[in-house]
């Protein structure tokens, strides 16, 4: 009887989600209540602890919430990495509420959860949130973690050596990314109204001299950012938060807006094989609680439509002659190589986000001949499944299938800069030699 009463209490907690700010204990209580009320649909776990020892809670939702299932992509939302930027923290709680209460009733949400594993972290910086004693629309010390570090300047950088000391919260997220096969992600911020996409940092190789740092998948990132902004109540208008700052269609390349070293979205894309964008959801960083309901209404459709994009493109498995999965095989679309090659997971799976069109997919097991397949990719987001294309390597045996391609942890794009710079003196020397020959003649 006591257990039954406890469950009823937890269910009532899960049902009673008000539009207010939830501090650490209330947030934990709510998440535990949701998991108790929907145990087969959710999995609650902590990926680590903050500097002050607070749990970094993640609620996973889906038909198989406790573990990765072959063919089902992994998606994540992360909010409140700047502790004083609070809207994302609360709307993710309302997104959880909407997903669990709609499952089995709304056919679209039901199919979404049956075919997607969704990870939601309402706060990456719980200490910063608790340290923000006086809510403010602008900067407060709560932006940083308990060690005074900006978590969105704390990740390894693809372009330069980031000297920042890796924080416990950052390390927890890096390990989380390493241990899951994340395909698509967004991190939720405040202080502007725009969808910003990779790269945040850059160099001449990626176009920084022209004020835009272009990734190999720039077209996909533009599509992802527009998906969110066009489904948001007002972001797509591009008016920003004042007359000085406008964003056409409500999107921006991160570097074009301002250069940022050690950001989380670049880290996800380069080292995590996960496409991530940054969503700035409110002009006021920490708005009054009575505005939260409107923020939820403004973002509700966009949050769902963005999750659906995890089913863009192509997915499949790479196997050996016996049908065993080959981990660490490189699988990429021809013409868009990543400096850190995109590789299969332990189940031999790959997921590539690509817009509808014709592509040549190149699968390579290090030490063996590449396999090329031409695919016609439709828009399958409405069907909740990317196009399936498997690769089988008949000459690869189980004994030699685990060799990994190299992926350095130092700034990768420095190598490209050096290579392009090294070519210039060679040209100058050739010109000089030609001039000298003419003079001597």
N, C-alpha and C positions, 0 to 999 in steps of 0.2 A: 504493500500500500504506500509506503514511504517513497519507494522508487517511482511509483505511478504519479504521486503528487509532485515529485521533483520534476519529472518529465513534463507534466502539465504546466508547471511554473516556467520551465525553459521554453516551452512552446508559446506561452503567453508573452514572454520576453521577446521571442523572435517576431511575434505578430505586432508588437507595440513599438514600431520604429517611428519616432517623431522627427519633425524637421527642426533639429537643434544640434548643437555641437556635442559630440560624444568624446569624453576624455578617456584616458587609458583603461580604467576599470570598466566603464560603461561599454566601450568598444569591444573589449574582450568578452564581457558578459553577453553582448549581442551576438557575436560570432559563435560563441559556444551554444547559445540558444538556438541559432539557425541550424547548426550541425546536429543538435539533439532532435530537432523537429524534422529534419530531412537527412537522416543518416545514410541512406543509400544514394543520395544525389550529391552529397558534399563530403569534403575531407578537410579538416582543419589542422594545420600544423604551423609551428614556428620555424623559420629558416635560420634563426640566429637571435642574438640579443644586441640591443643598443649599448652605448657606452655606459649608461646608467643601469643597465641590466633589464630593460623592458623587452618583452618578446616582440619579434617582427612577425606578426601573424599573417598567414596566407590562407584564404579559403578557396579550395578548389571545387569547381562545379562541373558535373557532367555525368554521363551514364556510367563511366568507369572513373570515379573521382580519385581513387587511391593510387592508380598506377597508369603509366603510358600504355596505350593500346595501339598496335600496328595499324597505320592508316589514318589514325585520328590525330589531327594537328594540335599543338599546344599553343595557347594564347595567354597573354597576361596584361593586366592593368596594374600600374604602380602609382600611388598618389602620395602627396605630402612629404616628398624628399626634402623640400624646404619647409621647415616646421610651421612657418607663419603663412604659408599658402594653403588654405584650408578647404576650399570648395570641393576639390577632388576627393578628399578624405570622406566627406559626407555623401557626395553623390554616388560613390562606389558602394557605400552601405545600402543606399536605396536601389542601386542596380542589383545587388545581391537579393534584396527583398523582392524585386520585380521578377528576377529569374526563377527563384524557387517557388513563388506563388503562381507563376504562369505555366510552369512545367506541367504537362498533362492536360492543360486547359487551352493554351494558345498553341496552335499547330506549328507556327514558325519558331517560337521559343523552344518547343519540344524537340523539333528537328535540329535546332542549333545545339542544344545540350546533348542530344544523342550522338552528334557527329563532331563535337568540339570539346576539348578539355580546357576549361577557362580558369585561370589563376587570378585571384584578386587580392592585392596587398593594399589595404586602405591607408596605411602609413609606413613609410620607410624611415621616418625621422620622428618617432614618438616623443623623444626627449625635447626636440625643438618645439613641438606643438605645446607640450606642457610648460615650457619655459616662456611662452608668449602670454604673459599675464594681462597685458592691455592690448586687445585686438586693434590693428591699425591697417589702413588701406595700403600703406607703403612699407618700407623696410623696418624690420625689428630684429633683435638679436636671435630670436627664435628661428630665423632662417637656417642657422648653423646647427650642427650636432653639439653634444655636450663638450667636445674638445675644441669647439670654435671652428670646425672645418665645414666648408661648403661641399656637400655630398655630390653635387653636380659639377664639381671641378676636381673630383677625387679618383676617377677611374684612369687606368692606363690610356694613353692617348696614341692615336694612330700616326700622328705627324711629328710629335716632339716628346722628349723625355719629360714626363710629368713628375715633378719632384715632391708632390704632396704625399704625405704618409697615409697609406691605405687604412681607412677607418673600419671599425667592426661592422657597421651597417653596409658599407661598400663591399667588404669582403664577403658578407653573407649573400648579397645579391650576385656577386661574381660566381660564387660556388653554386648558387641556385641555377644560374644561367648554364653553367657547365654541366649540371646534373639532369637538366631537362632538355627536350628537343623543341625549344621555343621557335616558332615560325614568325609570329607577329606580336607586336607589343605597342603600348603607348604609355608615356608617363605624364601625369596630370599636374599642372602648375597653375599659378595665378599671377596677376599683375599686368596682363595683356589679354587680347582676344584674338588668337591666331593659332593655326596648326603649322608647326615648324618641323622641317625634315632635314636629314643628313645631307652633307656633312656640316657639323658645327665648326670644325677646324679645317685647315686646308693649306695648300702650298701651290706653287705655279703649275705642278702636274695636274691638280684637280681644278684649276681655273681661278685660283685666289687673286691673281693679278687683275682679273676682270670682275672681282667682287662677288663671285659665285663659286662655291666648292661642290663640284658635281661628282656624284657616286656613279659606279657602273650601272646602277638600277634607278637612275634619276626619274625615268618615266613612271616607274612603279611608285616611287615615293610621292611624286606629284599627284598621282591618282589617289593614293592613300590619304594624303592631306586634304584633297578636295572632297573625298568621300565624307570625311568628318565635317568639314566646314559647310558643305552644301546641305547636310542633314541637320545642322545646328540652327537654332531659331534665328540667329543674327550674324554669326561669324562670317558667313559667305559674303556679307555686304562689304567687308573689308575696311570698314571705317575706323577700326582700331579703338583706342580709348581717348584720343584727343586729335586735334587737327594736325599735329606735327607728324603723326605716324599712321600711315595707311598701308593696308596689305591687300593687293588685288586678289579677289576671290577668297580672301581670308586665309591665305597660305603664304609661307615664306621659306626659302632656303635658309638654314640656320646661320651659315657664314654670312649671307647677304644681310641678315639682320644685325648680328654682332658676333665677332669671333669668340669662341669658347674652347678652352683647353680642358681635357679630362672629363668630358660630358658622357652621360650614360647612354644616350641614343647612338653615338658613334661607336661606343664599346660594344653594344648589342649587335650592331650590324657587322663590324669587322671581326670580332672574336667570338661572338655568340651565334652567328649565322641567323640572327633574328632581326627582322625589319622593325625598327621602332621610330615613332614620331613623338614630338613633344606637343602637348595640348595646353595652351594658355587659355583658361576658362573664365577668368573674371578680371575686370580692370582693377578692382579692389582685392588685395591679397587676402584679407581676413574680414569679409563683409558681415554685417549683422545677421544673426540667425534667422530673422524673419524674412530674409531674401533667399534662403536655401531652397524652399519649395519651387520658386521660379527657376533657380539654376538647374534643378532636377528636370523640370519640364523642358527647359531650353536644350538640354543635353541628352535626354532619354533616347530619342530616335537615333541620334548620331552615335551614341555608345554601342547600340545594337548593330547598326549598319557597318560600323568599323570592324566589329568582331567577325562579321561574315566574310571580310576580305581575306581571312586566313585560308580560305578555300580557293583563292586565285591560283592560277598556274598549273603546275604539274608536280606529281609526287610518285613514289614507287620504291621498290626494293632492288638492291644489287645482290646477286647470289652467285655461289660457285657451282661447279658441275654437279654437285650432290644436292643442290637446292639450299645449302646453308647460307645464312646472311654474311655479307662481307662488310665489316666495319671499316671506316677510314678510306673508303673509295671516294675519289673526287668526282662530284657530279655538278656540272655547271652548264649554263646555256652558252653556246658559242657566241663570241663577240662581247661577252660581259664577264670577264674573269675577275675574281676577287683576289686581292693581294694575299690574303690568308684564305687558301682554297676552301670551298664549301664541301664538306665531307659527310659520308653516311654515319649514322649512329650505330650503337651496338647491335641493333636489329637489321642493319644494312639499309635503313631507310634514308631517303632524302626528301626534302620539300623545297621547291623553288617557286617563289612568288613571281609570276609573269603576267603581263596583260594579254588579252586575247590576241592571237596571231600565230604565225608560223615560225618555229624555232628549231635549231639543231641542238639536241642535248648531247653533251659529251661526258661519258662515264669512263673513268680511268682508275684501274687498280695499279698502284705504283709498281713498276717493273714489268708491266704487261701492256700490250697494244690497246689503245683507246677504242671504245665502241661508240659510234655515232648513230643517233636516231632522229629523224625529222618528225616533229609533232605539230599538229594543228590544235592550238589551245582555244577552247571556247570560253565564254564567261560562265563558269560553273558555280558562282557564289550562291545563286538561288537554289542550286541542288545540294549545297553543303558538302561538296566533294570536288577537289581538284582533279584534273585529268590524271589517270593512272598509266604510268609507263615504267615497266620493270626492265632490268638488265640482267642477263645471265652470262657469266664468264666460264665457258666450258673448260678452258685450260688452267683455271685456278683451282687448286686443291685446298682442303681444309688446313693443311699444315703451314701454308705460307700466306694466309689471307689477312693477317692482322698487322701488316706493316703500315705504319702511319706516315702520311705526307708531313713534311716539316712545316711548322707554323710558328715563326719566332714570336717572342713576347715583347721584343723591343719595337719602337715606332717603325711601322712597316713602310710608310710612305716616304720616309727619309731616303730609302734606297732608290726610289724612283727619282727623287730630286737630284741625288748624286749622279745617277746615270744620265739624266738629261743635261746636267751641268758639265759632266765629263765629255760629252759630245761636242760642246761648243769650242773648247780650246783646240780640239782636233781640226775643226773647220778653219779656225784662225791660222793654225800652223800651215795647213795646205795652201791657203791664200798667200801667206807670207812666202812660202817656198816658190810659188808660181811667180810672184813679183820679183824675187831674187833671181830666178832663172831668166826672166825677161831682161833684167838689168845687166846680168853677166853676158847675155847674148849681144 
